[in-house]
Amino acid sequence: MQDHQPDTNPDDGPLARRYDDRGAGLVEYALLVALIVLTCVGAMTYFSEATEEKFTDSCEAIGNAMTGSSNCS
């Protein structure tokens, strides 16, 4: 089995830059994470009003059950 050796350009002499695509995976993962974050932020923005109402309703229900009054803003 042969070890993976990065390609070199033989015309550049002993100080040739090594051409390697192993770092491309990191960039792809970073772009994937950025896309997931943007999707989550977009969904939260789109559903923010309905979500806010649900959290307010939950807060009021918990406050009423524990103290008889709600202090949700």
C-alpha angles and dihedrals in degrees: 000000000000122000117239109258120185115243117256130197105240092201092068096066128222094330093057117150114243116238110214132157098197091105092057090082091065092053091048092051091048090052091048092051090048090052091050091049092049090049092051093047091048092050092047090050092047094048097034098110095050091043092050091052092051093050091047091050091049092048092050092048092050092045092049092047094050106035107007092247134067125229100188121143 
